[in-house]
Amino acid sequence: MNQTPIVAFLYDFDKTLCTTDMQNYAFIPSLGMTPAEFWAEANGFGRSNRMDGILAYMYTMIREAERRRRPFTRSDLVEKGRDIVLFPGVESWFRRINDFGRRQGVQVEHYVISSGLREIIEGSAISREFKEIYASEFYYDERGIPVWPKLAVNFTAKTQFVYRINKGVLDVSDDKTLNDSMPDDSKRVPFLNMVYFGDGLSDVPCMKMMRAYGGQAIAVYQEGNRPGVEDLLVKGRVDYIFPADYRAGSALEATAMDIVRKMAVTDRLAEENARQLRGVGGDLLQGQVGLF
């Protein structure tokens, strides 16, 4: 019996599933800062020290919390994730897409690949919808206080997680298996069965991977970033663009379902081709045996 084909939906998080950077909802206000003040501080610190931008904002979070004597623990960050505002329809999106996939004979899995913080995402209303959350994360001491970056996911580093999903090597500490040679037909999720959802330039490396390897790339927009997203489409960096509306009946949902349907048909055709080749190969082998 053939294994059910898997279709993987990969998502950026900030401004793709929620309306702004996840730190803006509760963490930054808890410091007594505005988002503009915090990001200016973090970005300026990163530039002046020639530091990776993700590490710079993570350090700034720790430094400003200490400077202002504000609580900052893992549980605090998870709690602040409850203030995340999702785009319309996001909370029911996963159930609808999963149900549609089952009707097409495929299993849909959902993954986050984000430069935001895993801890905050875990506090959101949709955290349990994901098979894995790949996002920046702190290492915490026995009191739950952050002491070191555990994982920093910058824009180009996002692509390694696409490979992990492709091979089914989801443990970020397992580099050996990730880099082992693996035949294409044994990879858990073919690139052809992947869809990446993003919102801008930070997603371009993953979007280019999708387009290069036969997957699909979708960019969503709010009115404020619509010109930038339209530019991605014009330059061939994405396949489709839509307003960030995940509600039932939206254009985004209709296209996502069409993609799932197409992937399901492609899988069935590939399996039928393989079945016929096995049959023909067996017939040829029997004929050759008869010659002797």
Beta strands, then each sheet from edge to edge (+ up, - down):
strand 1: 6-11
strand 2: 107-117
strand 3: 132-140
strand 4: 146-151
strand 5: 194-198
strand 6: 216-221
strand 7: 240-243
sheet 1: 4+ 3- 2- 1- 5- 6- 7-
end
